[in-house]
Amino acid sequence: MQIFNELTYINNSSIALGYFDGLHLGHKVVLKNTIDIAQKNNTKSVVVIFRNHPVNVLFNQQIEQILTLDERLEILEKTGIDSVILLNFEDYAAIKASFYLENIIVKYFSPISITTGFNHSFGFNKEGNSNFLRKYEKKYGYKYYEIPPFTMEGNIVSCSVIRNMLNLADFYQANKLLGYNFFIRGNVTQGDKIASKLGFATANIIYPENKIKIPYGVYYVKVKYENNLYNGVLNYGYAPTINANKIKTEVHIIDFNKDIYNKEIEIEFIAKIRNQMKFENVEKLKTQINRDIAFTYIYGKFLNSSFALKNNKF
């Protein structure tokens, strides 16, 4: 996949327009249509995306993302898209939709097709909606494809719905709509080693600043290190029994004893185990941590059970 940091000419392309935060199952339908058309016509599939979220520019707010820009690009490459054009939204925020279509999309890509989701819009005052793109099909010689809402078990698959699920730590539903497990990445940093003294060594990372924040709590996670996947118990938030003054993201990787300081790990969220609790003493805390670890074994076995697979649960 080629990544262009500025406009470049890619003639007769099949184009997908969107922000694509999360690259969820609905987005995958948009991208598949774009790729299929490109392959049938022996041309290139192109995605035009903005580096920064429009809301961040228009309303000076920081919208927490499901995926960082680097993560979006990684997943886009896995879809089979040929080229990605990265633009800065602030350079185009005040441009009319008609100007953007003629002088950006048509001029640089002379598209044979344009594909968007049902709710995509662009241009000043969001004039560039589905009706707008359909209106100019004949004039500019492209075929427009509007992908209707993609639903799963009664839920419209959208970033806003997924964000709400993540805000509630509903990873069962969110991960299904994403098509992969919500994850964070970070380099392991030096901690205070209190957990090690309790017999449960933890890997500490800094929660990515611009990623959507989950509720404080204790979670069943999968930890990816050097292409291997391990079960883990993660605490996000304060450690009320030991240190209630500092927010931490620390994970105990089960059956793991490697030195991974300064190494990158990826943490996939599977389920919330419990809320954070303050225990009377460290012995009761240790007992609860053992219960948390036992939860991961029980839950993991259920995930792989014939009942769960048959009923599409978890």
ROLOLUM-8603 format. One record per atom (N, C-alpha, C, O): residue in one letter; x, y, z. Coordinates in steps of 0.001 Angstrom, whole numbers, padded with zeros to 6 digits, always signed. Layout:
REM ROLOLUM-8603
AXYZ...
REM end
This chain:
REM ROLOLUM-8603
M+000844-001194+000000M+000000+000000+000000M+000880+001245+000000M+001794+001371+000815Q+000600+002146-000906Q+001334+003408-000965Q+000612+004466-000128Q-000613+004579-000164I+001395+005234+000622I+000858+006312+001443I+001413+007625+000929I+002626+007822+000871F+000504+008529+000554F+000907+009838+000043F+000509+010913+001054F-000633+010960+001511N+001460+011768+001393N+001214+012823+002373N+000751+014125+001740N+000666+015158+002406E+000457+014066+000471E-000092+015214-000240E-000839+014704-001458E-000749+013528-001812L-001568+015588-002087L-002314+015194-003283L-001364+014742-004385L-000324+015358-004616T-001731+013667-005055T-000955+013152-006168T-001915+012610-007211T-003037+012228-006876Y-001502+012570-008455Y-002385+012130-009532Y-002416+010597-009604Y-001387+009945-009781I-003623+010044-009461I-003849+008604-009651I-005096+008490-010516I-006215+008465-010004N-004903+008420-011808N-006019+008510-012750N-006879+007251-012771N-006413+006140-012516N-008165+007474-013087N-009134+006383-013277N-009215+005463-012063N-009286+004242-012201S-009203+006050-010898S-009181+005260-009667S-010583+004983-009137S-011555+005652-009487S-010646+003986-008294S-011856+003684-007528S-011624+004235-006132S-010715+003789-005432I-012438+005202-005721I-012153+005990-004515I-013152+005695-003396I-014344+005505-003635A-012630+005663-002176A-013460+005629-000977A-013201+006900-000187A-012052+007290+000017L-014276+007547+000256L-014169+008756+001068L-014706+008475+002465L-015728+007808+002624G-014012+008985+003472G-014462+008816+004846G-013333+009097+005816G-012175+009219+005418Y-013674+009200+007091Y-012632+009374+008101Y-012115+008020+008563Y-010919+007853+008804F-013020+007057+008685F-012677+005658+008964F-012017+005445+010332F-011116+004617+010458D-012456+006181+011350D-011971+005860+012695D-012583+004531+013117D-013791+004329+012992G-011762+003641+013606G-012234+002325+014031G-012132+001283+012943G-011900+000109+013232L-012300+001690+011688L-012325+000735+010580L-013149-000494+010953L-012676-001629+010890H-014385-000234+011341H-015296-001269+011807H-015899-002028+010620H-015527-001796+009470L-016822-002926+010914L-017380-003779+009867L-018119-002985+008790L-018109-003368+007620G-018755-001889+009180G-019412-001045+008184G-018413-000410+007239G-018643-000355+006031H-017300+000070+007783H-016237+000627+006948H-015681-000419+005991H-015358-000116+004843K-015574-001655+006478K-015005-002713+005650K-015864-002964+004399K-015335-003335+003351V-017176-002762+004506V-018054-002922+003346V-017758-001829+002311V-017701-002100+001112V-017571-000593+002787V-017215+000513+001894V-015910+000207+001175V-015805+000398-000037L-014925-000261+001913L-013611-000529+001339L-013650-001719+000379L-012990-001708-000660K-014421-002732+000731K-014520-003906-000150K-015131-003519-001495K-014671-003968-002545N-016164-002687-001457N-016772-002245-002714N-015764-001477-003553N-015700-001649-004770T-014983-000638-002906T-013963+000151-003604T-012914-000754-004250T-012532-000549-005403I-012454-001750-003504I-011433-002672-004001I-011987-003543-005129I-011321-003759-006141D-013204-004038-004947D-013810-004899-005968D-013924-004174-007310D-013626-004743-008360I-014356-002920-007262I-014502-002147-008501I-013138-001934-009153I-013002-002046-010371A-012136-001629-008343A-010784-001424-008879A-010269-002688-009555A-009690-002624-010639Q-010475-003819-008926Q-009977-005080-009485Q-010707-005456-010773Q-010094-005949-011720K-012016-005220-010801K-012784-005539-012007K-012384-004671-013197K-012495-005080-014353N-011914-003464-012883N-011559-002521-013950N-010052-002350-014116N-009585-001466-014835N-009304-003215-013433N-007836-003196-013553N-007257-001808-013278N-006414-001308-014023T-007729-001204-012195T-007250+000122-011812T-006895+000131-010330T-006866-000923-009694K-006628+001300-009778K-006188+001412-008389K-007349+001762-007459K-008243+002532-007811S-007306+001166-006248S-008239+001546-005189S-007559+002585-004308S-006415+002406-003890V-008271+003670-004029V-007687+004801-003314V-008616+005226-002177V-009831+005313-002354V-008033+005487-001015V-008773+006041+000116V-008236+007432+000406V-007027+007620+000548V-009130+008406+000495V-008755+009768+000852V-009247+010018+002274V-010449+010005+002538I-008305+010246+003183I-008677+010439+004590I-007961+011656+005165I-006961+012128+004625F-008496+012142+006265F-007875+013252+006981F-007079+012715+008169F-007473+011748+008820R-005955+013368+008429R-005134+012985+009578R-005866+013266+010887R-005833+012463+011820N-006515+014401+010934N-007149+014857+012174N-008667+014837+012030N-009205+015038+010940H-009344+014593+013143H-010799+014506+013118H-011402+015883+012859H-010965+016859+013470P-012397+015993+011970P-013016+017297+011679P-013500+018039+012921P-013380+019262+012990V-014039+017327+013891V-014550+017982+015106V-013429+018697+015845V-013645+019758+016430N-012226+018118+015820N-011090+018756+016492N-010806+020135+015921N-010396+021044+016641V-011027+020282+014621V-010749+021552+013947V-011934+022504+014046V-011770+023676+014385L-013118+022002+013754L-014301+022865+013680L-014742+023388+015037L-015201+024525+015149F-014604+022562+016067F-015112+022941+017388F-014024+022992+018451F-014311+023141+019639N-012774+022868+018018N-011635+022933+018936N-011803+021962+020104N-011520+022293+021255Q-012269+020761+019781Q-012416+019702+020775Q-011463+018564+020424Q-011073+018387+019271Q-011106+017809+021439Q-010265+016646+021210Q-011130+015392+021263Q-011476+014910+022341I-011475+014872+020091I-012251+013648+020008I-011305+012463+020196I-010369+012275+019419E-011555+011675+021225E-010719+010501+021444E-011034+009457+020382E-012196+009202+020066Q-009987+008863+019840Q-010118+007972+018704Q-010171+006500+019113Q-009629+006108+020146I-010827+005703+018293I-010792+004251+018472I-009443+003720+017996I-008888+002784+018571L-008927+004342+016928L-007621+003979+016382L-006775+005232+016215L-007297+006292+015870T-005487+005121+016452T-004574+006198+016108T-004394+006210+014598T-004815+005275+013916L-003777+007250+014074L-003555+007332+012630L-002703+006157+012158L-003017+005544+011138D-001645+005836+012872D-000787+004710+012474D-001562+003400+012461D-001363+002560+011583E-002443+003232+013437E-003243+002003+013497E-004247+001951+012352E-004494+000885+011788R-004823+003098+012009R-005739+003137+010857R-005015+002704+009584R-005545+001937+008780L-003806+003208+009421L-003044+002878+008214L-002680+001398+008180L-002714+000776+007118E-002332+000831+009331E-002005-000593+009385E-003191-001453+008969E-003039-002395+008191I-004367-001130+009487I-005549-001928+009165I-005977-001692+007722I-006423-002622+007049L-005848-000458+007239L-006164-000185+005834L-005298-001042+004910L-005780-001563+003904E-004043-001180+005251E-003156-001987+004411E-003614-003439+004366E-003522-004092+003326K-004105-003943+005492K-004570-005330+005546K-005815-005559+004700K-006086-006687+004289T-006578-004490+004434T-007795-004653+003626T-007464-004878+002152T-008283-005421+001410G-006277-004469+001726G-005919-004612+000319G-006036-003334-000486G-005892-003364-001708I-006294-002207+000174I-006341-000918-000514I-004974-000620-001127I-003944-000892-000510D-004961-000062-002344D-003703+000208-003033D-003009+001476-002539D-001795+001479-002333S-003773+002549-002348S-003153+003834-002007S-004007+004597-001004S-005235+004511-001023V-003340+005344-000129V-004010+006217+000835V-003466+007623+000651V-002254+007832+000593I-004375+008585+000560I-004006+010000+000478I-004321+010633+001829I-005474+010643+002258L-003303+011159+002497L-003471+011780+003812L-003539+013296+003648L-002619+013910+003107L-004631+013893+004118L-004814+015338+004021L-005043+015931+005413L-005479+015239+006333N-004742+017214+005547N-005024+017938+006784N-006397+018591+006667N-006638+019370+005745F-007285+018282+007585F-008648+018781+007460F-008709+020297+007464F-009541+020876+006765E-007845+020960+008237E-007904+022420+008326E-007661+023095+006975E-008075+024234+006763D-006992+022390+006068D-006747+022952+004735D-007993+022921+003852D-008034+023574+002809Y-009002+022165+004266Y-010175+021959+003403Y-011500+022284+004113Y-012572+022150+003523A-011419+022708+005368A-012627+022890+006174A-013583+023926+005587A-014799+023781+005709A-013050+024965+004957A-013898+026057+004463A-014218+025941+002974A-014869+026823+002414I-013776+024883+002336I-013981+024714+000891I-015389+024188+000607I-015874+023284+001287K-016030+024760-000398K-017359+024280-000796K-017255+022875-001397K-016239+022512-001990A-018297+022116-001237A-018302+020741-001723A-018068+020678-003229A-017356+019795-003708S-018661+021608-003981S-018510+021612-005441S-017053+021839-005840S-016559+021214-006778F-016370+022729-005129F-014959+022990-005418F-014116+021768-005059F-013218+021384-005809Y-014407+021167-003921Y-013634+019992-003481Y-013789+018838-004463Y-012817+018164-004803L-015017+018617-004912L-015262+017527-005859L-014525+017769-007175L-013836+016881-007674E-014671+018976-007738E-014100+019250-009059E-012584+019399-009019E-011883+018858-009875N-012074+020132-008030N-010661+020504-008041N-009762+019602-007201N-008539+019732-007244I-010346+018713-006459I-009543+017754-005685I-009816+016334-006197I-008928+015682-006746I-011041+015871-006011I-011364+014477-006333I-011277+014215-007840I-010592+013286-008268V-011956+015017-008630V-011976+014779-010078V-010635+015132-010716V-010128+014382-011550K-010064+016261-010329K-008810+016717-010935K-007668+015727-010718K-006917+015426-011645Y-007541+015225-009493Y-006381+014389-009156Y-006614+012896-009386Y-005662+012139-009581F-007878+012474-009364F-008122+011029-009404F-009002+010586-010575F-009129+009389-010832S-009599+011523-011272S-010528+011201-012383S-011224+009865-012114S-011056+008915-012878P-011993+009789-011048P-012499+008498-010573P-013513+007853-011510P-014339+008521-012133I-013416+006523-011586I-014463+005773-012278I-015600+005476-011297I-016731+005207-011703S-015279+005528-009993S-016308+005297-008972S-015923+006016-007692S-014745+006225-007400I-016954+006393-006930I-016776+006960-005597I-017696+006191-004658I-018891+006060-004922T-017145+005687-003570T-017933+004940-002581T-017837+005632-001238T-016750+006015-000805T-018988+005795-000570T-019018+006351+000790T-020036+005574+001619T-020845+004810+001094G-019969+005790+002909G-021020+005304+003782G-022255+006168+003641G-022211+007235+003030F-023352+005707+004204F-024638+006400+004049F-024643+007779+004694F-025419+008646+004292N-023783+007993+005692N-023824+009249+006441N-022593+010114+006210N-022334+011035+006985H-021839+009836+005169H-020631+010632+004910H-020993+011962+004267H-021915+012043+003455S-020257+013003+004640S-020432+014308+004012S-019096+015036+004006S-018192+014704+004773F-018983+016020+003143F-017756+016809+003055F-018109+018196+002557F-019226+018459+002113G-017119+019079+002644G-017333+020437+002164G-017988+021325+003203G-018500+020847+004215F-017965+022616+002942F-018526+023602+003852F-020005+023305+004110F-020772+023049+003182N-020383+023344+005375N-021757+023041+005809N-022210+021635+005418N-023409+021370+005321K-021255+020738+005194K-021543+019330+004882K-022425+019185+003638K-023297+018318+003574E-022178+020051+002656E-022987+020025+001434E-022751+018767+000604E-023629+018333-000141G-021562+018185+000736G-021214+017037-000099G-021726+015726+000443G-020945+014893+000903N-023020+015537+000393N-023628+014309+000909N-023916+013333-000245N-023458+013531-001371S-024667+012301+000055S-024964+011284-000952S-025723+011855-002144S-025411+011530-003290N-026711+012697-001887N-027478+013292-002986N-026595+014152-003883N-026754+014169-005104F-025672+014858-003264F-024741+015708-004008F-023872+014863-004935F-023724+015192-006112L-023301+013790-004423L-022426+012935-005235L-023204+012239-006349L-022681+012028-007443R-024429+011892-006068R-025261+011249-007089R-025623+012256-008200R-025718+011897-009374K-025816+013488-007808K-026203+014543-008749K-025154+014766-009832K-025490+015061-010978Y-023856+014623-009458Y-022778+014966-010386Y-022148+013742-011066Y-021077+013849-011663E-022803+012594-010978E-022269+011382-011610E-022005+011575-013110E-020899+011324-013587K-023017+012016-013837K-022893+012124-015292K-021911+013225-015690K-021139+013062-016636K-021941+014325-014980K-021069+015445-015322K-019604+015063-015266K-018818+015454-016128Y-019238+014293-014243Y-017825+013973-014051Y-017479+012528-014408Y-016324+012118-014292G-018468+011764-014838G-018193+010449-015390G-017837+009359-014408G-017143+008409-014771Y-018288+009470-013183Y-018051+008413-012206Y-019379+007763-011828Y-020448+008322-012070K-019297+006596-011241K-020468+005918-010683K-020396+006039-009164K-019373+005722-008558Y-021485+006498-008554Y-021492+006688-007104Y-022168+005508-006414Y-023229+005048-006838Y-021538+005028-005349Y-022076+003931-004551Y-022238+004399-003098Y-021266+004730-002419E-023482+004416-002654E-023769+004729-001251E-024016+003417-000511E-024960+002690-000818I-023165+003125+000459I-023316+001898+001233I-024328+002136+002350I-024120+003016+003186P-025411+001374+002381P-026445+001582+003399P-025945+001201+004791P-024883+000590+004921P-026701+001557+005835P-026283+001209+007195P-026043-000291+007340P-026851-001106+006894F-024941-000640+007959F-024611-002034+008223F-025031-002341+009654F-024597-001670+010590T-025875-003355+009822T-026390-003669+011153T-025936-005057+011596T-025682-005944+010781M-025844-005213+012913M-025536-006503+013497M-026338-006644+014785M-026193-005854+015718E-027182-007662+014813E-028030-007931+015976E-028788-006679+016430E-028897-006398+017623G-029304-005942+015451G-030121-004778+015749G-029353-003499+015972G-029963-002442+016133N-028010-003558+015986N-027192-002368+016186N-026648-001872+014854N-026055-002641+014098I-026852-000562+014558I-026176+000027+013413I-024702+000135+013756I-024339+000669+014804V-023866-000365+012883V-022431-000336+013145V-021913+001052+012785V-021816+001406+011610S-021582+001829+013809S-021060+003180+013601S-020062+003494+014700S-020051+002850+015749C-019227+004488+014448C-018221+004870+015437C-018867+005377+016725C-018395+005074+017821S-019941+006146+016593S-020579+006690+017793S-021158+005581+018664S-021055+005634+019890V-021771+004572+018032V-022302+003438+018797V-021173+002683+019478V-021282+002319+020648I-020086+002448+018748I-018956+001711+019309I-018313+002501+020444I-017938+001922+021464R-018181+003810+020278R-017614+004632+021357R-018450+004524+022618R-017909+004415+023718N-019775+004553+022464N-020650+004415+023635N-020439+003070+024319N-020423+002996+025548M-020278+002017+023541M-020039+000690+024112M-018704+000643+024861M-018615+000066+025945L-017677+001250+024280L-016375+001270+024941L-016419+002117+026210L-015766+001786+027199N-017176+003196+026186N-017326+004023+027386N-017982+003256+028527N-017792+003581+029699L-018763+002225+028166L-019435+001382+029159L-018675+000079+029408L-019140-000783+030154A-017504-000061+028781A-016689-001286+028889A-017436-002514+028385A-017225-003622+028879D-018310-002315+027402D-019037-003433+026800D-018219-003954+025624D-018541-003691+024466F-017166-004690+025930F-016259-005160+024887F-016872-006290+024068F-016518-006473+022903Y-017779-007042+024660Y-018455-008104+023911Y-019119-007536+022664Y-018927-008048+021561Q-019902-006475+022846Q-020598-005866+021720Q-019652-005049+020846Q-019689-005155+019620A-018806-004235+021473A-017923-003355+020705A-016991-004151+019795A-016803-003795+018631N-016413-005222+020321N-015479-006015+019525N-016170-006691+018350N-015574-006864+017287K-017422-007072+018543K-018173-007683+017438K-018397-006670+016316K-018262-007001+015138L-018738-005435+016688L-018997-004427+015665L-017711-003963+014992L-017713-003608+013814L-016612-003969+015745L-015324-003599+015162L-014816-004677+014205L-014214-004376+013175G-015070-005937+014565G-014518-007039+013789G-013152-007454+014282G-012505-008306+013674Y-012708-006872+015364Y-011450-007211+016037Y-011563-006712+017472Y-012492-005974+017798N-010638-007102+018322N-010665-006669+019714N-010083-005268+019857N-008998-004987+019349F-010804-004392+020550F-010277-003061+020848F-008946-003208+021570F-008811-004044+022464F-007961-002398+021185F-006629-002570+021743F-005940-001233+021980F-006316-000203+021420I-004923-001285+022826I-004007-000167+023011I-002591-000712+022901I-002359-001909+023073R-001646+000180+022613R-000245-000211+022518R+000604+000744+023342R+000220+001889+023580G+001751+000262+023770G+002679+001133+024476G+003945+000407+024845G+003986-000823+024890N+004975+001178+025109N+006224+000597+025578N+006153+000389+027087N+005630+001237+027811V+006674-000728+027554V+006648-001056+028977V+007607-000136+029714V+008778-000019+029352T+007099+000515+030750T+007891+001455+031529T+008199+000896+032918T+007592-000081+033356Q+009132+001519+033584Q+009514+001103+034933Q+008402+001490+035906Q+007980+002646+035942G+007937+000540+036680G+006912+000822+037683G+007515+000896+039072G+008736+000927+039227D+006655+000923+040087D+007141+000992+041462D+007415-000383+042057D+007895-000492+043185K+007104-001450+041286K+007392-002842+041646K+006655-003334+042890K+007022-004351+043479I+005617-002603+043282I+004815-003057+044427I+004092-004352+044101I+004005-005254+044933A+003570-004435+042869A+002853-005646+042476A+003772-006863+042498A+003352-007959+042869S+005024-006665+042098S+005980-007780+042114S+006173-008304+043518S+006305-009509+043731K+006189-007392+044476K+006360-007810+045881K+005160-008619+046374K+005272-009407+047312L+004020-008412+045730L+002830-009181+046086L+002800-010537+045378L+001946-011379+045656G+003737-010730+044468G+003787-011987+043726G+003108-011931+042373G+002893-012966+041742F+002763-010716+041913F+002090-010553+040625F+002784-009443+039839F+002335-008296+039842A+003863-009786+039177A+004608-008790+038406A+003708-008193+037322A+002911-008898+036704T+003848-006894+037102T+003023-006226+036102T+003888-005457+035115T+004981-004991+035435A+003362-005345+033918A+003968-004494+032888A+003164-003202+032852A+001945-003222+032683N+003850-002089+033010N+003200-000782+033035N+003386-000083+031694N+004490-000049+031152I+002307+000471+031166I+002410+001303+029972I+001635+002596+030213I+000843+002698+031149I+001879+003567+029360I+001115+004816+029411I-000064+004686+028454I+000116+004407+027268Y-001268+004888+028976Y-002458+004795+028131Y-002362+005869+027050Y-002161+007041+027366P-002503+005488+025781P-002350+006464+024685P-003263+007674+024868P-004456+007536+025138E-002689+008840+024718E-003377+010091+025039E-004649+010301+024235E-005667+010721+024784N-004600+010013+022942N-005728+010325+022065N-006666+009145+021821N-007610+009257+021038K-006416+008020+022483K-007315+006864+022347K-008485+007017+023316K-008346+007596+024393I-009628+006491+022915I-010808+006565+023768I-010528+005886+025103I-009928+004813+025153K-010969+006522+026177K-010700+006007+027518K-011838+005092+027971K-013017+005383+027771I-011445+003988+028583I-012402+003044+029143I-012609+003376+030617I-011797+004110+031180P-013657+002872+031271P-013850+003139+032698P-012736+002515+033531P-012138+001511+033143Y-012472+003121+034670Y-011518+002514+035596Y-012043+001143+036014Y-013240+000962+036236G-011132+000190+036116G-011558-001141+036518G-010483-002170+036262G-009353-001845+035898V-010860-003422+036461V-009974-004569+036266V-010521-005371+035099V-011719-005647+035040Y-009645-005748+034164Y-010071-006310+032895Y-009341-007612+032554Y-008176-007813+032899Y-010066-008470+031873Y-009465-009637+031237Y-008978-009180+029873Y-009757-008676+029063V-007681-009356+029619V-007090-008889+028378V-006236-009984+027744V-005888-010976+028386K-005914-009783+026490K-004917-010572+025787K-003738-009651+025506K-003921-008527+025038V-002539-010120+025789V-001337-009312+025593V-000516-009916+024464V-000124-011081+024516K-000263-009106+023446K+000543-009569+022310K+001963-009044+022461K+002189-007839+022571Y+002915-009972+022463Y+004324-009615+022521Y+005097-010529+021585Y+005051-011753+021712E+005807-009919+020643E+006583-010662+019657E+005734-011748+018982E+006154-012898+018848N+004521-011343+018560N+003602-012209+017808N+003048-013376+018623N+002414-014273+018066N+003278-013371+019925N+002667-014372+020808N+001593-013704+021648N+001719-012535+022014L+000530-014450+021954L-000605-013905+022684L-000712-014579+024043L-000681-015805+024149Y-000840-013756+025086Y-000902-014254+026455Y-002144-013707+027145Y-002589-012599+026844N-002703-014480+028071N-003782-013979+028908N-003217-013007+029936N-002063-013116+030350G-004053-012058+030338G-003604-011107+031339G-004749-010503+032124G-005904-010545+031702V-004409-009938+033273V-005351-009175+034083V-004814-007745+034168V-003697-007520+034633L-005605-006801+033721L-005163-005411+033649L-005938-004539+034614L-007156-004662+034746N-005226-003669+035277N-005849-002659+036124N-005649-001299+035466N-004525-000889+035178Y-006763-000608+035233Y-006678+000741+034686Y-007335+001691+035672Y-008506+001535+036021G-006568+002676+036115G-007076+003638+037079G-006155+003718+038276G-004940+003564+038155Y-006745+003958+039427Y-005974+004041+040654Y-005800+002643+041253Y-006513+001704+040899A-004841+002531+042161A-004672+001301+042937A-005058+001653+044373A-004187+001940+045194P-006361+001634+044684P-006840+002215+045942P-006291+001570+047206P-006207+002227+048244T-005915+000289+047137T-005388-000365+048343T-003947+000039+048602T-003511+000095+049751I-003203+000323+047529I-001764+000564+047667I-001393+002016+047392I-000662+002633+048166N-001900+002559+046285N-001517+003918+045882N-002688+004557+045160N-002920+004302+043978A-003425+005391+045881A-004650+005969+045339A-004419+007319+044677A-005381+008018+044355N-003169+007697+044468N-002876+009036+043971N-002409+009074+042525N-002175+010155+041984K-002269+007928+041893K-001698+007892+040556K-002494+006958+039652K-002768+005814+040016I-002863+007450+038475I-003570+006624+037507I-002553+005729+036801I-001518+006197+036325K-002863+004445+036742K-001945+003488+036150K-002652+002632+035105K-003866+002431+035146T-001854+002140+034173T-002286+001085+033274T-001264-000028+033437T-000172+000034+032872E-001620-001033+034201E-000660-002099+034505E-001326-003454+034293E-002478-003665+034672V-000578-004364+033683V-001135-005664+033343V-000240-006771+033876V+000974-006771+033671H-000864-007703+034559H-000175-008932+034969H-000354-009947+033854H-001469-010395+033589I+000743-010309+033201I+000703-011272+032112I+000863-012667+032708I+001885-012973+033323I-000137-013497+032526I-000186-014807+033186I+000803-015774+032536I+000914-015855+031312D+001519-016506+033397D+002504-017500+032925D+003532-016864+031986D+003799-017369+030896F+004094-015755+032434F+005040-014993+031619F+006111-014432+032538F+005792-013840+033569N+007375-014609+032180N+008448-014120+033059N+009609-013482+032296N+010748-013506+032763K+009322-012909+031118K+010381-012291+030328K+010590-010832+030748K+009670-010177+031237D+011809-010341+030550D+012126-008936+030786D+011723-008141+029549D+012346-008269+028495I+010690-007328+029675I+010189-006605+028499I+010203-005087+028716I+009458-004363+028055Y+011034-004606+029624Y+011141-003162+029806Y+011563-002501+028496Y+012466-002972+027805N+010889-001400+028172N+011137-000614+026962N+010705-001332+025682N+010974-000841+024586K+010051-002466+025799K+009543-003186+024634K+008057-002848+024447K+007340-002567+025407E+007620-002883+023188E+006212-002573+022911E+005341-003803+023096E+005701-004901+022672I+004197-003613+023730I+003197-004660+023832I+001860-004110+023335I+001610-002905+023366E+001024-005017+022884E-000336-004665+022453E-001310-005369+023383E-001181-006565+023644I-002275-004625+023876I-003228-005163+024849I-004626-005127+024253I-005148-004057+023939E-005233-006309+024097E-006592-006427+023583E-007558-006623+024747E-007315-007441+025634F-008642-005875+024739F-009615-005953+025841F-010712-006962+025507F-011364-006873+024467I-010899-007920+026409I-011875-008988+026195I-013120-008789+027052I-014238-008897+026548A-012943-008500+028338A-014097-008353+029229A-013696-007602+030489A-012549-007666+030930K-014647-006899+031053K-014422-006282+032364K-014677-007326+033442K-015696-008016+033426I-013736-007433+034380I-013889-008395+035473I-014644-007766+036633I-015577-008361+037172R-014239-006561+037013R-014870-005916+038174R-014460-004447+038218R-013565-004001+037500N-015153-003710+039093N-014745-002343+039391N-013532-002359+040314N-013210-003383+040918Q-012881-001239+040412Q-011779-001133+041366Q-012332-001166+042789Q-013420-000657+043059M-011566-001773+043690M-011998-001929+045076M-010841-001630+046013M-009681-001883+045686K-011161-001094+047171K-010151-000899+048206K-010300-002010+049239K-011364-002183+049833F-009215-002762+049446F-009244-003898+050364F-008641-003513+051714F-007834-002589+051819E-009056-004245+052730E-008610-003940+054091E-007105-004116+054255E-006461-003383+055006N-006557-005093+053545N-005128-005356+053631N-004659-006031+052351N-005469-006425+051511V-003339-006161+052210V-002782-006704+050975V-003099-008185+050801V-003132-008678+049673E-003333-008903+051900E-003657-010323+051782E-004997-010520+051084E-005154-011423+050262K-005952-009672+051417K-007251-009758+050750K-007144-009315+049298K-007862-009822+048435L-006249-008370+049027L-006010-007957+047658L-005423-009115+046851L-005838-009357+045717K-004460-009826+047433K-003843-010964+046748K-004873-012053+046465K-004848-012675+045403T-005773-012281+047410T-006830-013277+047205T-007711-012891+046027T-008087-013736+045213Q-008040-011592+045945Q-008894-011131+044851Q-008169-011224+043507Q-008782-011576+042499I-006878-010913+043485I-006123-011012+042232I-006115-012461+041741I-006244-012708+040542N-005968-013407+042649N-006033-014830+042254N-007407-015168+041680N-007509-015966+040749R-008446-014577+042221R-009790-014791+041680R-009908-014168+040284R-010545-014729+039392D-009289-013008+040115D-009309-012357+038802D-008616-013229+037766D-009098-013369+036642I-007493-013810+038143I-006767-014703+037232I-007608-015933+036911I-007651-016383+035767A-008273-016472+037927A-009138-017640+037704A-010268-017293+036735A-010682-018126+035928F-010761-016054+036822F-011820-015607+035907F-011360-015733+034455F-012133-016154+033594T-010111-015370+034182T-009630-015426+032795T-009612-016857+032279T-009907-017089+031107Y-009273-017818+033125Y-009267-019224+032695Y-010685-019702+032406Y-010937-020340+031383I-011615-019390+033316I-012996-019835+033149I-013635-019184+031925I-014287-019841+031114Y-013430-017881+031819Y-014013-017134+030694Y-013397-017596+029377Y-014097-017757+028377G-012080-017809+029386G-011400-018258+028180G-011901-019608+027709G-012061-019823+026508K-012154-020529+028645K-012671-021838+028266K-014073-021716+027696K-014433-022414+026748F-014860-020823+028280F-016213-020642+027754F-016185-020062+026342F-016998-020436+025497L-015237-019138+026086L-015136-018552+024755L-014941-019617+023688L-015447-019494+022573N-014197-020672+024043N-013881-021725+023087N-014830-022917+023163N-014628-023926+022487S-015865-022791+023989S-016788-023907+024146S-017711-024016+022943S-017947-023035+022238S-018230-025211+022715S-019151-025430+021602S-020432-024638+021796S-021054-024213+020822F-020832-024437+023048F-022047-023659+023322F-021873-022220+022864F-022748-021656+022207A-020713-021622+023224A-020476-020231+022852A-020378-020080+021348A-020928-019137+020779L-019683-021000+020699L-019525-020919+019254L-020855-021135+018544L-021158-020455+017564K-021645-022079+019035K-022935-022400+018407K-023896-021222+018520K-024634-020925+017581N-023884-020553+019671N-024830-019474+019916N-024244-018101+019639N-024868-017078+019919N-023021-018088+019078N-022370-016829+018736N-022274-015904+019933N-022453-014692+019812K-021994-016477+021080K-021849-015684+022297K-020381-015420+022569K-019519-016280+022389F-020135-014204+023007F-018780-013793+023367F-017825-014060+022213F-016631-013780+022323
REM end
